[in-house]
Amino acid sequence: MPSTVIPEPEILIPPTPRAKGWRAPLAALASIVHAGEVVHPLVPTGKERPLSFLRRLVQSQLLLLLFFELNIISRIWLTEGYSALILVLGITLIGALYGMALAIGSAILGALAFDYFISAPTFIFTISQVKHFAPPVIFTLAALVSGWLSGRLRDQTQRTMRSNRQLESLFAVSRDLQRASGPEDVYRVMHATLLRQFPETGGRAMGVYRPDHGTMQPLGNSPALPMWLDLARQALAGGRELARGGGISACLLDTGGGCNGVILVSDDPEPLDPAYLLALGRMVALALERIDLADDLAEVLAKARADALRSSLLASVSHDLRTPLTVINTAASTLLSFGGTFDAETSRGLLTDIVEEAERLNHLTTNLLQMTRLQSQDIGLRMADLSVSEVVRRVVAHGGRLAPGRDIRFSLEGADMTVRVDTTLFDLALTNVLHNALRYSQPPSSVDIACRRDGDDCVITITDQGIGIPPAQIERVFDRFYRVQREDGGTRGSGLGLAIAKGFVEASGGAISAQSPVADGHGTRMTIRLPLTAIED
């Protein structure tokens, strides 16, 4: 398809349709030129409906008849010259109400009627002297003046109403664009705006296009026709803010810092007002620039958060790895250097330290791997039906080995329950919550684990009698790498345990919450709620 050349932009005012044929001389006569603008057409130009014109014609002639009757009645008290003023008033009123065309027609008809019925000698057309030309000339001048003034007033009223509609539309567009969160929303706002402006035609064809690596990408449902894309490219290459070609108006989306797109609007049924289109284009340009800046800012913030998270991960992991590695290295070196001189109990103690720290390392690496798994888009849970009491008892036994001498009590209300969960994550989540309870409470306080059924859910609560969680931090304990500040200013753990528990529970369709304090200003209760399997139902 050959490309369409966009001509030089022009300041366009929607033209007044011009009369043709026999209407042309009358239109030329009635078109009073003011600063080069035709303010009012003399005759209907085809846009006015025939029935509407016929109704106005009948009304104007009835009004002329009324004033003619008044003219006849006034002859009882007034002379011929004064009574003619009543007819002049009537013709002036017709011009003001119905326009110049009907006023001139009424003036001619009124002049003939005045000459025939009122001017002496009556009942005969007499135009033999100069004075007989006065009525038709005066009547016609009254019609011209009143019609011209009426036309100017009507045109000014229409322009004012159009300007008000455009101003209201611009306010609505500005409000809607402020809520736009993406380029597609910008297109929808523009489409809705044109639909409001031209409801009688169902809006009009329009498109918003943005440059992308040498091509023009349409937004939303913008036409992707070759002609429209070609016009968008030419408008962008031309660099002119307003242009027109092929029955389409183009407006560059330029905010001063560069052009970021083009708006194309169909000129059917008539071109948009250039100032209105330009205002729309500038608001759309600002909205797109705001969206781009918001996306850039979100990307920068995401990168900053990723960097902060990476730094926190490295700091946390390096610290948590350094401690057990130091213990293992020290114990192993001691055994290698002086193992022969130690008694059996001392050697066993050093070996126990190595095993415990190795277990701690294993727990930390497991948390890191499972946290990475939970963060992936496809978690790939390996679901299985598990006995709640069996898993909890296994976790309690493991906790007892890690914290010998601590009182960990388990209670089950009613019959055992079955949940469909990932085996590894369920075990790890309960272990993490139990480790937190042991870590933040001191011997000889106990840790209580209770299981009960609540409707279609299994509820597991783990309650300690430790220092509790400050109210300002309770909402953040499930964040990755967040660790509760102790009273001495220190922290414990890697900050991954509760984050993993939360990720597992939510991935399994459940919920987890924290309550602190529990009693006497101390203690914390973690509540895990998981849906029961169909077997339980």
ROBA-223233 format. One record per residue (C-alpha): x, y, z. Coordinates in nm, 3 decimals, padded with zeros to 5 digits. Example, Ala and Ser with C-alpha at 12.3 -4.5 7.8 and 13.67 -1.06 7.14 Angstrom:
<nodes>
NODE       xx       yy       zz
NODE   01.230  -00.450   00.780
NODE   01.367  -00.106   00.714
</nodes>
This chain:
<nodes>
NODE       xx       yy       zz
NODE   00.000   00.000   00.000
NODE   00.147   00.339  -00.094
NODE   00.228   00.560   00.199
NODE   00.010   00.860   00.272
NODE   00.192   01.193   00.290
NODE   00.089   01.413   00.578
NODE   00.071   01.779   00.470
NODE   00.183   02.076   00.670
NODE  -00.020   02.113   00.990
NODE  -00.292   02.373   00.972
NODE  -00.507   02.552   01.225
NODE  -00.845   02.421   01.136
NODE  -01.186   02.555   01.233
NODE  -01.473   02.322   01.144
NODE  -01.601   02.483   00.821
NODE  -01.951   02.609   00.772
NODE  -02.106   02.401   00.491
NODE  -02.142   02.610   00.176
NODE  -02.465   02.629  -00.018
NODE  -02.456   02.524  -00.382
NODE  -02.653   02.602  -00.698
NODE  -02.931   02.854  -00.660
NODE  -02.851   02.892  -00.291
NODE  -02.504   03.033  -00.356
NODE  -02.605   03.396  -00.435
NODE  -02.837   03.409  -00.135
NODE  -02.570   03.260   00.087
NODE  -02.318   03.515  -00.034
NODE  -02.563   03.794   00.036
NODE  -02.644   03.673   00.388
NODE  -02.289   03.577   00.488
NODE  -02.173   03.877   00.683
NODE  -01.797   03.854   00.697
NODE  -01.633   03.924   01.029
NODE  -01.252   03.884   01.039
NODE  -01.277   03.643   00.748
NODE  -01.529   03.409   00.918
NODE  -01.873   03.325   00.780
NODE  -02.088   03.362   01.084
NODE  -02.427   03.238   00.967
NODE  -02.559   03.066   00.654
NODE  -02.853   03.220   00.476
NODE  -03.036   02.901   00.381
NODE  -03.037   02.543   00.507
NODE  -02.728   02.363   00.382
NODE  -02.859   02.010   00.386
NODE  -02.772   01.931   00.746
NODE  -03.104   02.063   00.879
NODE  -03.385   01.814   00.860
NODE  -03.672   01.907   00.621
NODE  -03.937   01.867   00.891
NODE  -03.746   02.097   01.123
NODE  -03.721   02.365   00.854
NODE  -04.089   02.325   00.767
NODE  -04.186   02.369   01.132
NODE  -03.978   02.686   01.162
NODE  -04.126   02.817   00.837
NODE  -04.484   02.768   00.960
NODE  -04.406   02.925   01.296
NODE  -04.241   03.229   01.137
NODE  -04.534   03.287   00.902
NODE  -04.784   03.257   01.186
NODE  -04.583   03.518   01.375
NODE  -04.580   03.741   01.064
NODE  -04.956   03.699   01.033
NODE  -05.002   03.799   01.398
NODE  -04.801   04.118   01.357
NODE  -04.979   04.194   01.028
NODE  -05.314   04.170   01.209
NODE  -05.178   04.401   01.478
NODE  -05.070   04.639   01.202
NODE  -05.421   04.647   01.059
NODE  -05.579   04.701   01.399
NODE  -05.333   04.981   01.482
NODE  -05.451   05.176   01.177
NODE  -05.747   05.286   01.389
NODE  -05.513   05.498   01.603
NODE  -05.192   05.530   01.403
NODE  -05.103   05.665   01.066
NODE  -04.968   05.445   00.791
NODE  -04.602   05.523   00.869
NODE  -04.629   05.449   01.240
NODE  -04.827   05.131   01.195
NODE  -04.556   05.002   00.959
NODE  -04.318   05.001   01.257
NODE  -04.524   04.718   01.411
NODE  -04.455   04.505   01.104
NODE  -04.087   04.600   01.122
NODE  -04.086   04.476   01.483
NODE  -04.240   04.149   01.376
NODE  -03.985   04.092   01.100
NODE  -03.703   04.176   01.342
NODE  -03.841   03.923   01.590
NODE  -03.862   03.656   01.316
NODE  -03.498   03.720   01.229
NODE  -03.394   03.687   01.591
NODE  -03.590   03.366   01.645
NODE  -03.571   03.184   01.312
NODE  -03.268   03.319   01.132
NODE  -03.189   03.536   00.834
NODE  -03.339   03.321   00.558
NODE  -03.690   03.315   00.701
NODE  -03.660   03.681   00.804
NODE  -03.582   03.793   00.446
NODE  -03.865   03.579   00.311
NODE  -04.101   03.730   00.570
NODE  -03.975   04.082   00.484
NODE  -04.057   04.036   00.114
NODE  -04.397   03.884   00.192
NODE  -04.471   04.152   00.450
NODE  -04.374   04.432   00.210
NODE  -04.609   04.297  -00.056
NODE  -04.892   04.256   00.196
NODE  -04.832   04.604   00.335
NODE  -04.845   04.755  -00.013
NODE  -05.158   04.565  -00.109
NODE  -05.367   04.579   00.208
NODE  -05.254   04.888   00.400
NODE  -05.073   05.139   00.179
NODE  -05.314   05.368  -00.009
NODE  -05.454   05.298  -00.255
NODE  -05.538   04.959  -00.103
NODE  -05.600   04.629  -00.282
NODE  -05.364   04.720  -00.560
NODE  -04.986   04.690  -00.602
NODE  -04.852   05.039  -00.644
NODE  -04.479   05.089  -00.692
NODE  -04.473   05.400  -00.903
NODE  -04.295   05.638  -00.673
NODE  -03.973   05.632  -00.473
NODE  -04.164   05.626  -00.143
NODE  -04.322   05.296  -00.239
NODE  -03.975   05.133  -00.217
NODE  -03.931   05.234   00.146
NODE  -04.130   04.948   00.310
NODE  -03.958   04.657   00.130
NODE  -03.612   04.816   00.178
NODE  -03.671   04.886   00.547
NODE  -03.826   04.542   00.604
NODE  -03.533   04.371   00.428
NODE  -03.274   04.572   00.623
NODE  -03.451   04.481   00.949
NODE  -03.442   04.116   00.844
NODE  -03.073   04.133   00.754
NODE  -02.970   04.308   01.075
NODE  -03.178   04.087   01.304
NODE  -03.079   03.770   01.120
NODE  -02.712   03.866   01.130
NODE  -02.724   03.945   01.500
NODE  -02.917   03.628   01.568
NODE  -02.669   03.425   01.366
NODE  -02.372   03.574   01.543
NODE  -02.533   03.516   01.880
NODE  -02.619   03.158   01.786
NODE  -02.269   03.092   01.656
NODE  -02.114   03.241   01.968
NODE  -02.346   03.035   02.187
NODE  -02.252   02.718   02.000
NODE  -01.882   02.798   02.027
NODE  -01.922   02.866   02.400
NODE  -02.115   02.544   02.454
NODE  -01.856   02.349   02.254
NODE  -01.575   02.505   02.456
NODE  -01.752   02.420   02.782
NODE  -01.802   02.060   02.670
NODE  -01.438   02.037   02.574
NODE  -01.327   02.187   02.905
NODE  -01.545   01.943   03.101
NODE  -01.406   01.661   02.889
NODE  -01.049   01.769   02.960
NODE  -01.117   01.778   03.334
NODE  -01.264   01.427   03.315
NODE  -00.967   01.305   03.110
NODE  -00.721   01.456   03.358
NODE  -00.897   01.286   03.647
NODE  -00.914   00.948   03.471
NODE  -00.553   00.963   03.354
NODE  -00.435   01.020   03.709
NODE  -00.578   00.676   03.795
NODE  -00.423   00.507   03.491
NODE  -00.162   00.254   03.601
NODE  -00.049   00.135   03.258
NODE  -00.043   00.231   02.888
NODE  -00.351   00.015   02.821
NODE  -00.546   00.222   03.075
NODE  -00.446   00.537   02.886
NODE  -00.597   00.400   02.565
NODE  -00.921   00.309   02.746
NODE  -00.947   00.661   02.889
NODE  -00.903   00.817   02.543
NODE  -01.158   00.582   02.385
NODE  -01.413   00.657   02.659
NODE  -01.349   01.032   02.619
NODE  -01.429   01.033   02.247
NODE  -01.734   00.816   02.315
NODE  -01.861   01.077   02.562
NODE  -01.786   01.361   02.323
NODE  -01.959   01.200   02.024
NODE  -02.228   00.968   02.160
NODE  -02.443   01.008   01.851
NODE  -02.178   00.839   01.634
NODE  -02.056   00.590   01.895
NODE  -01.732   00.782   01.941
NODE  -01.480   00.777   01.657
NODE  -01.187   00.571   01.541
NODE  -00.868   00.654   01.729
NODE  -00.539   00.497   01.825
NODE  -00.243   00.556   02.055
NODE   00.095   00.440   01.923
NODE   00.438   00.427   02.088
NODE   00.778   00.379   01.923
NODE   00.952   00.051   01.998
NODE   01.285  -00.027   01.829
NODE   01.193   00.142   01.503
NODE   00.832   00.022   01.491
NODE   00.507   00.173   01.615
NODE   00.329  -00.040   01.873
NODE  -00.049   00.016   01.910
NODE  -00.186   00.037   02.262
NODE  -00.505  -00.145   02.359
NODE  -00.742  -00.187   02.066
NODE  -00.577   00.082   01.855
NODE  -00.609   00.005   01.481
NODE  -00.312  -00.194   01.354
NODE  -00.390  -00.121   00.988
NODE  -00.088  -00.043   00.768
NODE  -00.227   00.302   00.684
NODE  -00.260   00.398   01.051
NODE   00.084   00.263   01.141
NODE   00.235   00.443   00.842
NODE   00.069   00.770   00.945
NODE   00.197   00.726   01.302
NODE   00.554   00.672   01.176
NODE   00.537   00.974   00.945
NODE   00.392   01.195   01.219
NODE   00.668   01.089   01.456
NODE   00.936   01.142   01.191
NODE   00.793   01.482   01.091
NODE   00.823   01.615   01.444
NODE   00.522   01.846   01.410
NODE   00.286   01.859   01.703
NODE  -00.028   01.858   01.487
NODE  -00.070   01.719   01.135
NODE  -00.344   01.582   00.913
NODE  -00.361   01.345   00.621
NODE  -00.579   01.073   00.475
NODE  -00.880   01.182   00.678
NODE  -00.687   01.133   01.003
NODE  -00.549   01.390   01.249
NODE  -00.219   01.321   01.424
NODE  -00.092   01.468   01.751
NODE   00.255   01.402   01.890
NODE   00.282   01.303   02.256
NODE   00.559   01.544   02.348
NODE   00.632   01.657   02.704
NODE   00.938   01.865   02.625
NODE   01.177   01.589   02.720
NODE   01.116   01.395   02.401
NODE   00.832   01.240   02.204
NODE   00.696   00.914   02.343
NODE   00.412   00.840   02.103
NODE   00.143   00.958   01.863
NODE  -00.237   00.989   01.883
NODE  -00.433   00.936   01.562
NODE  -00.800   01.038   01.546
NODE  -01.038   00.998   01.252
NODE  -01.174   01.321   01.101
NODE  -01.512   01.159   01.036
NODE  -01.765   01.321   01.065
NODE  -01.557   01.637   01.113
NODE  -01.206   01.711   01.241
NODE  -01.152   01.763   01.611
NODE  -01.080   02.116   01.725
NODE  -00.698   02.149   01.702
NODE  -00.665   02.312   02.044
NODE  -00.874   02.036   02.202
NODE  -00.673   01.762   02.031
NODE  -00.349   01.929   02.135
NODE  -00.462   01.949   02.500
NODE  -00.561   01.582   02.492
NODE  -00.225   01.490   02.344
NODE  -00.029   01.676   02.608
NODE  -00.225   01.519   02.894
NODE  -00.179   01.172   02.745
NODE   00.193   01.242   02.701
NODE   00.224   01.343   03.067
NODE   00.029   01.035   03.177
NODE   00.253   00.802   02.974
NODE   00.563   00.977   03.105
NODE   00.435   00.939   03.462
NODE   00.370   00.568   03.404
NODE   00.717   00.521   03.255
NODE   00.877   00.701   03.548
NODE   00.672   00.494   03.793
NODE   00.787   00.174   03.619
NODE   01.148   00.293   03.627
NODE   01.114   00.382   03.995
NODE   00.957   00.043   04.073
NODE   01.243  -00.127   03.890
NODE   01.501   00.077   04.083
NODE   01.326   00.003   04.413
NODE   01.302  -00.366   04.328
NODE   01.672  -00.372   04.245
NODE   01.749  -00.188   04.569
NODE   01.537  -00.435   04.766
NODE   01.709  -00.724   04.589
NODE   02.048  -00.578   04.673
NODE   01.946  -00.522   05.034
NODE   01.806  -00.875   05.052
NODE   02.123  -01.015   04.900
NODE   02.336  -00.822   05.149
NODE   02.115  -00.938   05.436
NODE   02.136  -01.295   05.311
NODE   02.514  -01.283   05.284
NODE   02.550  -01.121   05.626
NODE   02.309  -01.363   05.791
NODE   02.441  -01.675   05.622
NODE   02.807  -01.583   05.672
NODE   02.747  -01.523   06.043
NODE   02.538  -01.836   06.091
NODE   02.788  -02.046   05.897
NODE   03.093  -01.902   06.071
NODE   02.984  -02.003   06.423
NODE   02.924  -02.378   06.366
NODE   03.226  -02.402   06.134
NODE   03.445  -02.244   06.402
NODE   03.317  -02.487   06.664
NODE   03.364  -02.786   06.432
NODE   03.711  -02.672   06.330
NODE   03.818  -02.609   06.690
NODE   03.683  -02.940   06.819
NODE   03.831  -03.141   06.532
NODE   04.171  -02.967   06.560
NODE   04.177  -03.029   06.935
NODE   04.098  -03.398   06.887
NODE   04.366  -03.431   06.620
NODE   04.632  -03.252   06.828
NODE   04.555  -03.374   07.179
NODE   04.310  -03.661   07.130
NODE   04.549  -03.911   07.278
NODE   04.572  -03.722   07.606
NODE   04.194  -03.678   07.659
NODE   03.982  -03.915   07.854
NODE   03.676  -04.076   07.694
NODE   03.428  -03.824   07.837
NODE   03.619  -03.522   07.704
NODE   03.658  -03.679   07.362
NODE   03.286  -03.764   07.353
NODE   03.200  -03.405   07.445
NODE   03.409  -03.267   07.156
NODE   03.256  -03.518   06.914
NODE   02.910  -03.424   07.039
NODE   02.987  -03.057   06.966
NODE   03.091  -03.151   06.613
NODE   02.769  -03.349   06.555
NODE   02.545  -03.073   06.697
NODE   02.709  -02.799   06.491
NODE   02.696  -03.019   06.180
NODE   02.323  -03.063   06.250
NODE   02.291  -02.687   06.283
NODE   02.464  -02.639   05.948
NODE   02.237  -02.896   05.790
NODE   01.930  -02.717   05.929
NODE   02.052  -02.381   05.795
NODE   02.125  -02.512   05.445
NODE   01.789  -02.692   05.440
NODE   01.614  -02.365   05.528
NODE   01.797  -02.182   05.251
NODE   01.711  -02.446   04.990
NODE   01.345  -02.462   05.092
NODE   01.318  -02.084   05.099
NODE   01.447  -02.074   04.741
NODE   01.196  -02.341   04.648
NODE   00.906  -02.150   04.802
NODE   01.009  -01.831   04.620
NODE   01.003  -01.997   04.279
NODE   00.690  -01.952   04.065
NODE   00.641  -02.327   04.037
NODE   00.683  -02.461   04.390
NODE   00.610  -02.819   04.287
NODE   00.480  -02.939   04.624
NODE   00.500  -03.316   04.667
NODE   00.167  -03.363   04.844
NODE   00.087  -03.663   05.064
NODE  -00.174  -03.750   05.326
NODE   00.002  -03.729   05.664
NODE  -00.101  -03.803   06.021
NODE  -00.074  -03.480   06.218
NODE   00.005  -03.646   06.549
NODE   00.275  -03.864   06.391
NODE   00.455  -03.567   06.236
NODE   00.425  -03.355   06.552
NODE   00.561  -03.636   06.772
NODE   00.858  -03.678   06.536
NODE   00.931  -03.304   06.555
NODE   00.898  -03.308   06.935
NODE   01.145  -03.596   06.959
NODE   01.390  -03.411   06.735
NODE   01.352  -03.096   06.943
NODE   01.419  -03.292   07.260
NODE   01.748  -03.412   07.119
NODE   01.850  -03.058   07.023
NODE   01.748  -02.911   07.358
NODE   01.802  -03.180   07.621
NODE   01.640  -03.106   07.951
NODE   01.368  -02.882   07.800
NODE   01.006  -02.972   07.871
NODE   00.819  -03.006   07.538
NODE   00.460  -03.119   07.592
NODE   00.222  -03.241   07.321
NODE  -00.156  -03.279   07.352
NODE  -00.412  -03.399   07.099
NODE  -00.781  -03.319   07.143
NODE  -01.000  -03.593   07.001
NODE  -00.904  -03.834   06.725
NODE  -00.601  -03.802   06.506
NODE  -00.632  -03.586   06.194
NODE  -00.498  -03.614   05.839
NODE  -00.378  -03.326   05.623
NODE  -00.259  -03.329   05.264
NODE   00.074  -03.141   05.260
NODE   00.433  -03.156   05.142
NODE   00.611  -03.393   05.382
NODE   00.947  -03.216   05.389
NODE   00.803  -02.866   05.422
NODE   00.550  -02.966   05.689
NODE   00.823  -03.122   05.902
NODE   01.054  -02.825   05.844
NODE   00.785  -02.565   05.922
NODE   00.695  -02.728   06.253
NODE   01.063  -02.773   06.337
NODE   01.135  -02.405   06.267
NODE   00.847  -02.285   06.485
NODE   00.951  -02.520   06.767
NODE   01.315  -02.408   06.741
NODE   01.204  -02.046   06.768
NODE   01.000  -02.127   07.079
NODE   01.300  -02.301   07.240
NODE   01.544  -02.030   07.131
NODE   01.342  -01.739   07.274
NODE   01.251  -01.903   07.605
NODE   01.470  -02.009   07.894
NODE   01.478  -02.332   08.097
NODE   01.300  -02.457   08.297
NODE   00.998  -02.307   08.110
NODE   00.801  -02.549   07.898
NODE   00.683  -02.540   07.537
NODE   00.329  -02.666   07.472
NODE   00.210  -02.807   07.137
NODE  -00.163  -02.870   07.098
NODE  -00.365  -03.007   06.806
NODE  -00.741  -02.982   06.766
NODE  -01.006  -02.984   06.500
NODE  -01.196  -02.665   06.415
NODE  -01.459  -02.730   06.153
NODE  -01.282  -02.843   05.837
NODE  -00.941  -02.728   05.962
NODE  -00.666  -02.875   06.174
NODE  -00.534  -02.617   06.423
NODE  -00.183  -02.657   06.567
NODE  -00.066  -02.416   06.838
NODE   00.290  -02.390   06.972
NODE   00.311  -02.183   07.291
NODE   00.623  -02.081   07.481
NODE   00.680  -01.882   07.799
NODE   00.964  -01.672   07.666
NODE   01.026  -01.302   07.627
NODE   00.748  -01.257   07.372
NODE   00.739  -01.037   07.064
NODE   00.712  -00.657   07.087
NODE   00.381  -00.532   06.939
NODE   00.566  -00.317   06.682
NODE   00.746  -00.625   06.545
NODE   00.472  -00.888   06.552
NODE   00.360  -00.816   06.194
NODE   00.714  -00.856   06.063
NODE   00.823  -01.182   06.224
NODE   00.720  -01.372   05.908
NODE   00.938  -01.156   05.679
NODE   01.249  -01.310   05.531
NODE   01.566  -01.245   05.733
NODE   01.377  -01.049   05.997
NODE   01.489  -01.129   06.352
NODE   01.328  -00.999   06.668
NODE   01.550  -00.765   06.865
NODE   01.636  -00.899   07.210
NODE   01.639  -00.684   07.519
NODE   02.020  -00.685   07.516
NODE   02.017  -00.553   07.158
NODE   02.126  -00.880   07.000
NODE   01.947  -01.113   06.760
NODE   01.920  -01.487   06.720
NODE   01.869  -01.717   06.425
NODE   01.884  -01.656   06.050
NODE   01.541  -01.497   06.010
NODE   01.428  -01.774   05.771
NODE   01.237  -02.012   05.997
NODE   00.903  -01.833   06.026
NODE   00.924  -01.712   05.665
NODE   00.947  -02.075   05.552
NODE   00.661  -02.173   05.784
NODE   00.442  -01.895   05.640
NODE   00.530  -01.986   05.280
NODE   00.454  -02.354   05.339
NODE   00.124  -02.292   05.518
NODE  -00.006  -02.050   05.254
NODE   00.106  -02.279   04.970
NODE  -00.096  -02.556   05.140
NODE  -00.411  -02.341   05.157
NODE  -00.379  -02.258   05.525
NODE  -00.288  -01.965   05.746
NODE  -00.040  -01.887   06.024
NODE  -00.055  -01.613   06.287
NODE   00.135  -01.497   06.594
NODE  -00.002  -01.386   06.930
NODE   00.208  -01.218   07.196
NODE   00.206  -01.181   07.491
NODE   00.012  -01.487   07.601
NODE   00.004  -01.448   07.981
NODE   00.154  -01.206   08.233
NODE   00.320  -01.003   07.958
NODE   00.528  -01.297   07.837
NODE   00.512  -01.583   07.593
NODE   00.425  -01.628   07.228
NODE   00.167  -01.851   07.060
NODE   00.203  -01.951   06.696
NODE  -00.119  -02.084   06.539
NODE  -00.107  -02.294   06.221
NODE  -00.435  -02.371   06.047
NODE  -00.439  -02.634   05.770
NODE  -00.736  -02.777   05.577
NODE  -00.820  -03.138   05.653
NODE  -00.816  -03.394   05.374
NODE  -01.131  -03.544   05.224
NODE  -01.068  -03.853   05.439
NODE  -01.140  -03.644   05.749
NODE  -01.460  -03.507   05.593
</nodes>
